[in-house]
Amino acid sequence: MRVTTLRNGVGIILSTLIASALLLSNATMAADEDKANTMPKVIIETSEGNIEVLLRPDVAPKTVRNFLTYADDDFYQGTVFHRVIPGFMIQGGGFTEAMDNKAVREPVELEAKPTVKNLRGTLAMARTNNPDSATSQFFINLVDNDFLNAGTNGPGYTVFGRVTSGMGVVDSIASTPTGRHQAMGDVPKTPVVINAIRRLDD
């Protein structure tokens, strides 16, 4: 009788533990799914091919919101990668093919963090010497650019996403012959056009 009671008790405890583990597992999976859903993906459609990017609002919420606002408004359509430096980065999102500056919104606050680094394939915001001056222009790091990280050589540059597909396209753009255009150097001789930037789930 005691053995049977003991076995029944152990069975109840095991069932409870298994049920708790399943609930915890389901909760973890739901949390992971929610997290994935909050990480928007965009596709940068260029004249050289497409680049897919995962955005990181968890580390740079204001920057991601700013970038998506420009994208949703079709601001990037017809802009170019106007600054291309092999072994460093490619920069675009502010000039037309005629190299005219597009009118932009108010700048976004710097969100650079020492723990979020400018590694190869990451997307970061371009800015002037004023840390809080980023508007529409962004760049894709071609290598690990440690000197752009916050705290390494000043306030740093905000990383807000990473390329998940299309680094071959990025590298192809990086190999484009460049020259000078008026006072600006490192300008592709043949324009590399951004046809659109749109959310991948559109």
Backbone as CSV, one residue per row, in Angstrom:
resi,resn,N_x,N_y,N_z,CA_x,CA_y,CA_z,C_x,C_y,C_z
1,MET,0.826,-1.202,0.000,0.000,0.000,0.000,0.864,1.257,0.000
2,ARG,1.868,1.253,0.877,2.772,2.396,0.945,3.540,2.562,-0.362
3,VAL,3.959,1.401,-0.961,4.710,1.454,-2.220,3.842,2.057,-3.315
4,THR,2.581,1.606,-3.360,1.654,2.124,-4.376,1.438,3.613,-4.203
5,THR,1.239,4.040,-2.961,1.049,5.461,-2.664,2.264,6.275,-3.064
6,LEU,3.456,5.716,-2.764,4.702,6.396,-3.101,4.840,6.551,-4.611
7,ARG,4.524,5.445,-5.307,4.616,5.483,-6.771,3.642,6.514,-7.351
8,ASN,2.436,6.523,-6.802,1.449,7.499,-7.268,1.922,8.923,-7.036
9,GLY,2.528,9.141,-5.864,3.040,10.475,-5.530,4.147,10.895,-6.478
10,VAL,5.065,9.965,-6.763,6.167,10.251,-7.696,5.613,10.547,-9.082
11,GLY,4.594,9.775,-9.473,3.980,9.984,-10.786,3.364,11.358,-10.911
12,ILE,2.698,11.805,-9.848,2.066,13.133,-9.855,3.131,14.222,-9.951
13,ILE,4.212,14.042,-9.194,5.303,15.034,-9.210,5.928,15.117,-10.598
14,LEU,6.189,13.929,-11.200,6.785,13.904,-12.543,5.862,14.555,-13.566
15,SER,4.576,14.261,-13.461,3.609,14.853,-14.391,3.576,16.363,-14.259
16,THR,3.647,16.825,-13.001,3.645,18.264,-12.748,4.892,18.923,-13.321
17,LEU,6.063,18.254,-13.104,7.322,18.799,-13.626,7.320,18.853,-15.146
18,ILE,6.803,17.787,-15.773,6.749,17.751,-17.241,5.827,18.846,-17.775
19,ALA,4.675,18.998,-17.129,3.724,20.031,-17.546,4.333,21.425,-17.409
20,SER,5.064,21.633,-16.294,5.710,22.933,-16.068,6.779,23.196,-17.128
21,ALA,7.549,22.140,-17.449,8.601,22.276,-18.462,8.009,22.617,-19.826
22,LEU,6.873,21.974,-20.161,6.217,22.253,-21.436,5.697,23.679,-21.490
23,LEU,5.117,24.125,-20.378,4.619,25.499,-20.322,5.755,26.495,-20.484
24,LEU,6.889,26.218,-19.813,8.054,27.094,-19.903,8.602,27.110,-21.321
25,SER,8.652,25.912,-21.933,9.139,25.810,-23.309,8.256,26.590,-24.260
26,ASN,6.937,26.443,-24.099,5.997,27.169,-24.956,6.112,28.672,-24.763
27,ALA,6.289,29.082,-23.511,6.439,30.512,-23.218,7.704,31.061,-23.844
28,THR,8.786,30.271,-23.783,10.058,30.695,-24.373,9.933,30.816,-25.882
29,MET,9.267,29.827,-26.498,9.076,29.861,-27.945,8.232,31.052,-28.355
30,ALA,7.208,31.345,-27.558,6.346,32.496,-27.855,7.123,33.797,-27.735
31,ALA,7.978,33.868,-26.714,8.800,35.069,-26.518,9.773,35.244,-27.675
32,ASP,10.381,34.117,-28.118,11.313,34.175,-29.246,10.591,34.611,-30.516
33,GLU,9.355,34.110,-30.688,8.583,34.480,-31.875,8.225,35.952,-31.844
34,ASP,7.833,36.439,-30.652,7.509,37.860,-30.517,8.728,38.715,-30.825
35,LYS,9.896,38.256,-30.331,11.127,39.000,-30.565,11.442,39.051,-32.047
36,ALA,11.263,37.886,-32.726,11.532,37.830,-34.162,10.600,38.765,-34.925
37,ASN,9.341,38.828,-34.469,8.364,39.669,-35.137,8.660,41.151,-34.964
38,THR,9.406,41.519,-33.929,9.729,42.916,-33.695,11.009,43.320,-34.415
39,MET,11.663,42.397,-35.104,12.880,42.676,-35.859,12.511,42.767,-37.337
40,PRO,12.148,43.946,-37.816,11.723,44.053,-39.209,12.859,43.781,-40.186
41,LYS,12.488,43.241,-41.327,13.450,43.021,-42.404,13.091,43.927,-43.573
42,VAL,14.119,44.439,-44.235,13.897,45.243,-45.431,14.762,44.706,-46.558
43,ILE,14.368,45.045,-47.774,15.175,44.708,-48.935,15.574,46.011,-49.611
44,ILE,16.862,46.152,-49.862,17.393,47.308,-50.582,17.569,46.873,-52.030
45,GLU,16.706,47.364,-52.894,16.761,47.000,-54.306,17.656,47.998,-55.036
46,THR,18.755,47.517,-55.593,19.710,48.401,-56.254,19.898,47.986,-57.715
47,SER,20.556,48.831,-58.466,20.845,48.522,-59.869,21.851,47.388,-59.994
48,GLU,22.504,47.019,-58.890,23.475,45.923,-58.885,22.898,44.629,-58.312
49,GLY,21.686,44.693,-57.780,21.079,43.520,-57.157,20.452,43.884,-55.828
50,ASN,19.919,42.891,-55.151,19.188,43.123,-53.905,20.008,42.779,-52.665
51,ILE,19.770,43.560,-51.611,20.436,43.356,-50.322,19.352,43.259,-49.262
52,GLU,19.327,42.158,-48.531,18.351,41.992,-47.457,18.989,42.354,-46.117
53,VAL,18.229,43.059,-45.313,18.762,43.583,-44.045,17.787,43.309,-42.912
54,LEU,18.316,42.849,-41.791,17.547,42.704,-40.557,17.806,43.932,-39.703
55,LEU,16.754,44.648,-39.351,16.884,45.856,-38.537,16.812,45.509,-37.055
56,ARG,17.421,46.366,-36.213,17.523,46.065,-34.779,16.945,47.188,-33.918
57,PRO,15.617,47.265,-33.839,15.008,48.269,-32.969,15.285,48.036,-31.496
58,ASP,15.731,46.828,-31.145,16.049,46.561,-29.736,17.294,47.311,-29.282
59,VAL,18.178,47.682,-30.228,19.391,48.406,-29.845,19.381,49.859,-30.326
60,ALA,18.558,50.155,-31.332,18.500,51.526,-31.859,17.077,51.845,-32.324
61,PRO,16.140,51.944,-31.392,14.727,52.123,-31.763,14.430,53.401,-32.537
62,LYS,15.020,54.516,-32.137,14.751,55.784,-32.823,15.320,55.761,-34.238
63,THR,16.492,55.165,-34.370,17.148,55.098,-35.675,16.369,54.211,-36.636
64,VAL,15.921,53.052,-36.155,15.136,52.146,-36.997,13.823,52.807,-37.404
65,ARG,13.166,53.464,-36.471,11.909,54.151,-36.780,12.146,55.238,-37.841
66,ASN,13.229,55.971,-37.701,13.587,57.015,-38.657,13.836,56.421,-40.049
67,PHE,14.608,55.337,-40.098,14.944,54.685,-41.366,13.690,54.149,-42.052
68,LEU,12.811,53.511,-41.292,11.591,52.943,-41.858,10.627,54.033,-42.339
69,THR,10.637,55.168,-41.680,9.799,56.286,-42.127,10.228,56.740,-43.516
70,TYR,11.544,56.893,-43.709,12.053,57.255,-45.037,11.703,56.168,-46.059
71,ALA,11.882,54.909,-45.670,11.613,53.806,-46.587,10.131,53.753,-46.959
72,ASP,9.264,53.856,-45.972,7.821,53.783,-46.216,7.322,54.950,-47.067
73,ASP,8.029,56.083,-47.006,7.650,57.259,-47.796,8.272,57.241,-49.197
74,ASP,8.947,56.131,-49.547,9.621,55.999,-50.855,10.704,57.057,-51.063
75,PHE,11.247,57.559,-49.975,12.285,58.591,-50.062,13.523,58.067,-50.795
76,TYR,13.861,56.805,-50.561,15.114,56.272,-51.096,15.046,55.943,-52.584
77,GLN,13.854,55.907,-53.131,13.706,55.580,-54.546,14.455,56.592,-55.407
78,GLY,15.410,56.115,-56.210,16.160,57.000,-57.090,17.378,57.644,-56.455
79,THR,17.650,57.337,-55.188,18.898,57.813,-54.589,20.024,56.862,-54.994
80,VAL,21.255,57.222,-54.645,22.410,56.435,-55.082,23.354,56.152,-53.921
81,PHE,24.219,55.165,-54.135,25.381,55.006,-53.258,26.424,55.971,-53.800
82,HIS,26.581,57.094,-53.109,27.398,58.189,-53.620,28.841,58.175,-53.109
83,ARG,29.112,57.329,-52.127,30.465,57.280,-51.552,30.854,55.816,-51.377
84,VAL,31.828,55.383,-52.142,32.230,53.980,-52.155,33.736,53.895,-51.929
85,ILE,34.126,53.256,-50.816,35.546,53.137,-50.469,35.858,51.680,-50.170
86,PRO,36.530,50.982,-51.093,36.876,49.569,-50.852,37.665,49.407,-49.554
87,GLY,37.379,48.328,-48.845,38.051,48.091,-47.569,37.536,48.938,-46.436
88,PHE,36.465,49.671,-46.680,35.899,50.533,-45.635,34.374,50.407,-45.607
89,MET,33.674,51.091,-46.525,32.207,51.051,-46.503,31.648,51.600,-47.802
90,ILE,30.323,51.370,-48.010,29.586,52.021,-49.092,28.472,52.836,-48.442
91,GLN,28.279,54.064,-48.924,27.346,54.991,-48.290,26.340,55.510,-49.303
92,GLY,25.090,55.599,-48.888,24.058,56.099,-49.792,22.853,56.628,-49.047
93,GLY,21.813,56.956,-49.842,20.547,57.356,-49.242,20.307,58.831,-49.096
94,GLY,21.101,59.684,-49.787,20.876,61.115,-49.613,20.941,61.930,-50.888
95,PHE,21.551,61.356,-51.958,21.735,62.079,-53.211,21.004,61.379,-54.363
96,THR,20.554,62.171,-55.326,19.959,61.635,-56.535,21.066,61.271,-57.531
97,GLU,20.676,60.691,-58.667,21.655,60.360,-59.705,22.390,61.600,-60.197
98,ALA,21.717,62.739,-60.173,22.342,63.995,-60.595,23.212,64.592,-59.490
99,MET,23.324,63.848,-58.379,24.105,64.269,-57.218,23.538,65.522,-56.564
100,ASP,22.214,65.603,-56.593,21.521,66.657,-55.854,21.105,66.113,-54.488
101,ASN,21.267,66.922,-53.455,20.849,66.550,-52.104,19.330,66.520,-52.017
102,LYS,18.771,65.490,-51.393,17.332,65.454,-51.175,16.997,66.117,-49.833
103,ALA,15.853,66.762,-49.783,15.398,67.382,-48.531,15.090,66.294,-47.507
104,VAL,15.539,66.494,-46.280,15.416,65.458,-45.250,14.623,65.947,-44.045
105,ARG,14.289,65.004,-43.185,13.572,65.299,-41.950,14.543,65.784,-40.881
106,GLU,14.006,66.044,-39.700,14.838,66.425,-38.569,15.805,65.283,-38.226
107,PRO,17.013,65.602,-37.793,17.977,64.538,-37.468,17.548,63.685,-36.283
108,VAL,18.126,62.514,-36.218,17.794,61.570,-35.155,18.926,61.528,-34.132
109,GLU,18.580,61.304,-32.905,19.550,61.253,-31.804,20.486,60.056,-31.964
110,LEU,21.761,60.262,-31.667,22.754,59.187,-31.736,22.394,58.073,-30.751
111,GLU,22.447,56.823,-31.227,22.161,55.670,-30.377,23.314,54.661,-30.397
112,ALA,24.505,55.136,-30.721,25.669,54.246,-30.759,25.970,53.702,-29.372
113,LYS,26.348,52.420,-29.316,26.669,51.763,-28.049,27.970,50.988,-28.214
114,PRO,28.828,50.973,-27.188,30.089,50.222,-27.290,29.885,48.738,-27.560
115,THR,28.735,48.202,-27.151,28.480,46.760,-27.306,27.913,46.399,-28.677
116,VAL,27.499,47.402,-29.451,26.943,47.153,-30.785,27.936,47.712,-31.798
117,LYS,28.713,46.836,-32.395,29.904,47.247,-33.130,29.695,47.321,-34.638
118,ASN,30.530,48.145,-35.258,30.538,48.296,-36.709,31.333,47.155,-37.336
119,LEU,30.685,46.009,-37.448,31.303,44.827,-38.023,30.969,44.734,-39.510
120,ARG,31.709,43.903,-40.234,31.422,43.691,-41.654,29.955,43.276,-41.825
121,GLY,29.293,43.938,-42.745,27.906,43.598,-43.040,26.882,44.327,-42.207
122,THR,27.328,45.142,-41.251,26.354,45.893,-40.452,25.983,47.199,-41.149
123,LEU,24.781,47.649,-40.836,24.240,48.900,-41.366,24.356,49.956,-40.273
124,ALA,24.865,51.131,-40.623,25.019,52.201,-39.640,24.627,53.527,-40.268
125,MET,24.347,54.500,-39.405,23.933,55.813,-39.893,25.136,56.719,-40.136
126,ALA,25.118,57.407,-41.270,26.121,58.426,-41.552,25.706,59.715,-40.842
127,ARG,26.688,60.533,-40.525,26.401,61.793,-39.841,27.542,62.768,-40.072
128,THR,27.375,63.993,-39.603,28.447,64.977,-39.628,29.244,64.869,-38.326
129,ASN,30.052,65.867,-38.038,30.797,65.860,-36.773,29.883,65.985,-35.557
130,ASN,28.681,66.449,-35.784,27.691,66.518,-34.709,27.108,65.113,-34.515
131,PRO,27.273,64.517,-33.340,26.784,63.146,-33.123,25.297,62.964,-33.398
132,ASP,24.509,64.010,-33.176,23.051,63.908,-33.332,22.576,64.507,-34.662
133,SER,23.307,64.236,-35.738,22.986,64.870,-37.020,22.555,63.889,-38.108
134,ALA,22.414,62.608,-37.793,22.034,61.632,-38.816,20.616,61.885,-39.310
135,THR,20.427,61.771,-40.622,19.090,61.948,-41.199,18.725,60.705,-42.027
136,SER,19.006,60.751,-43.334,18.606,59.630,-44.197,19.768,58.749,-44.643
137,GLN,20.980,59.299,-44.631,22.107,58.561,-45.190,22.590,57.454,-44.252
138,PHE,22.935,56.329,-44.859,23.406,55.164,-44.117,24.596,54.570,-44.840
139,PHE,25.297,53.685,-44.167,26.399,52.986,-44.833,26.434,51.535,-44.390
140,ILE,27.043,50.714,-45.237,27.236,49.299,-44.943,28.724,49.058,-44.792
141,ASN,29.118,48.535,-43.645,30.532,48.270,-43.369,31.033,47.098,-44.213
142,LEU,32.146,47.309,-44.899,32.753,46.251,-45.713,33.699,45.387,-44.900
143,VAL,34.187,45.935,-43.798,35.094,45.224,-42.892,34.708,45.587,-41.465
144,ASP,35.382,44.996,-40.497,35.183,45.386,-39.096,35.867,46.731,-38.878
145,ASN,35.062,47.785,-38.770,35.600,49.142,-38.589,35.553,49.530,-37.114
146,ASP,36.515,49.019,-36.353,36.518,49.235,-34.907,36.567,50.709,-34.530
147,PHE,37.242,51.525,-35.341,37.401,52.935,-34.978,36.088,53.712,-35.069
148,LEU,35.044,53.095,-35.637,33.735,53.743,-35.708,32.851,53.406,-34.508
149,ASN,33.333,52.527,-33.645,32.543,52.103,-32.492,32.498,53.182,-31.414
150,ALA,31.400,53.245,-30.706,31.247,54.211,-29.615,32.308,53.980,-28.557
151,GLY,32.979,55.062,-28.173,33.987,54.980,-27.118,35.383,54.662,-27.606
152,THR,35.533,54.260,-28.865,36.864,53.939,-29.395,37.581,55.194,-29.867
153,ASN,36.836,55.999,-30.612,37.426,57.232,-31.147,36.388,58.343,-31.133
154,GLY,35.687,58.447,-30.006,34.624,59.428,-29.900,33.273,58.765,-29.690
155,PRO,32.193,59.473,-30.033,30.842,58.954,-29.765,30.438,57.786,-30.656
156,GLY,31.120,57.601,-31.787,30.829,56.460,-32.647,29.670,56.692,-33.601
157,TYR,29.326,55.631,-34.319,28.264,55.660,-35.327,27.237,54.582,-35.007
158,THR,25.974,54.947,-35.091,24.895,54.048,-34.685,24.723,52.883,-35.654
159,VAL,24.911,51.670,-35.153,24.614,50.458,-35.905,23.155,50.098,-35.629
160,PHE,22.387,49.845,-36.709,20.965,49.568,-36.500,20.463,48.384,-37.316
161,GLY,21.366,47.622,-37.906,20.948,46.452,-38.661,22.147,45.712,-39.224
162,ARG,21.861,44.595,-39.893,22.939,43.830,-40.539,22.396,43.152,-41.790
163,VAL,23.279,42.987,-42.750,22.924,42.317,-43.996,22.771,40.825,-43.726
164,THR,21.651,40.262,-44.135,21.420,38.824,-43.969,21.522,38.081,-45.293
165,SER,21.450,38.806,-46.392,21.599,38.210,-47.720,21.994,39.316,-48.691
166,GLY,22.944,39.007,-49.581,23.328,39.995,-50.584,24.655,40.681,-50.340
167,MET,25.514,40.109,-49.470,26.831,40.726,-49.274,27.658,40.685,-50.557
168,GLY,27.340,39.731,-51.442,28.005,39.708,-52.742,27.684,40.959,-53.548
169,VAL,26.449,41.421,-53.426,26.043,42.660,-54.094,26.783,43.843,-53.479
170,VAL,26.870,43.847,-52.151,27.593,44.919,-51.446,29.047,44.964,-51.910
171,ASP,29.686,43.807,-51.983,31.083,43.747,-52.416,31.232,44.164,-53.878
172,SER,30.223,43.846,-54.689,30.250,44.262,-56.091,30.180,45.781,-56.198
173,ILE,29.314,46.387,-55.401,29.223,47.853,-55.381,30.555,48.455,-54.932
174,ALA,31.191,47.792,-53.963,32.463,48.294,-53.433,33.569,48.295,-54.483
175,SER,33.438,47.457,-55.507,34.467,47.368,-56.546,34.206,48.303,-57.724
176,THR,33.125,49.093,-57.635,32.777,50.024,-58.709,33.849,51.110,-58.843
177,PRO,34.353,51.387,-60.047,35.325,52.476,-60.232,34.739,53.811,-59.781
178,THR,35.540,54.591,-59.110,35.068,55.878,-58.580,35.940,57.026,-59.060
179,GLY,35.441,58.234,-58.861,36.186,59.437,-59.204,35.660,60.601,-58.395
180,ARG,35.907,61.795,-58.887,35.442,62.991,-58.199,34.232,63.579,-58.914
181,HIS,33.345,64.150,-58.122,32.216,64.892,-58.666,32.155,66.207,-57.927
182,GLN,32.537,67.272,-58.608,32.689,68.587,-57.985,33.644,68.450,-56.795
183,ALA,33.200,68.756,-55.581,34.112,68.708,-54.428,34.101,67.352,-53.729
184,MET,33.324,66.415,-54.249,33.156,65.133,-53.569,33.984,64.036,-54.235
185,GLY,34.697,63.267,-53.423,35.475,62.153,-53.932,34.778,60.829,-53.687
186,ASP,35.357,59.759,-54.257,34.863,58.386,-54.055,33.456,58.181,-54.586
187,VAL,33.092,58.930,-55.637,31.771,58.823,-56.246,31.838,57.815,-57.407
188,PRO,30.977,56.806,-57.418,30.975,55.862,-58.540,30.813,56.567,-59.885
189,LYS,31.647,56.174,-60.851,31.566,56.790,-62.177,30.279,56.396,-62.885
190,THR,29.832,55.189,-62.659,28.520,54.755,-63.131,27.598,54.697,-61.921
191,PRO,26.524,55.472,-61.893,25.680,55.526,-60.694,25.181,54.158,-60.247
192,VAL,25.282,53.913,-58.942,24.707,52.716,-58.328,23.417,53.171,-57.675
193,VAL,22.302,52.855,-58.323,21.008,53.430,-57.940,20.264,52.537,-56.952
194,ILE,19.679,53.167,-55.947,18.747,52.484,-55.050,17.359,52.645,-55.651
195,ASN,16.817,51.555,-56.181,15.494,51.620,-56.810,14.378,51.709,-55.773
196,ALA,14.608,51.083,-54.619,13.612,51.122,-53.539,14.207,50.484,-52.297
197,ILE,13.678,50.888,-51.156,13.911,50.165,-49.899,12.527,49.906,-49.331
198,ARG,12.218,48.639,-49.163,10.867,48.300,-48.682,10.930,47.176,-47.666
199,ARG,9.899,47.120,-46.848,9.803,46.048,-45.862,9.664,44.721,-46.601
200,LEU,10.337,43.715,-46.104,10.376,42.432,-46.795,9.043,41.711,-46.765
201,ASP,8.193,42.064,-45.778,6.890,41.415,-45.691,5.825,42.112,-46.512
202,ASP,6.212,43.149,-47.268,5.229,43.856,-48.105,4.782,42.966,-49.269
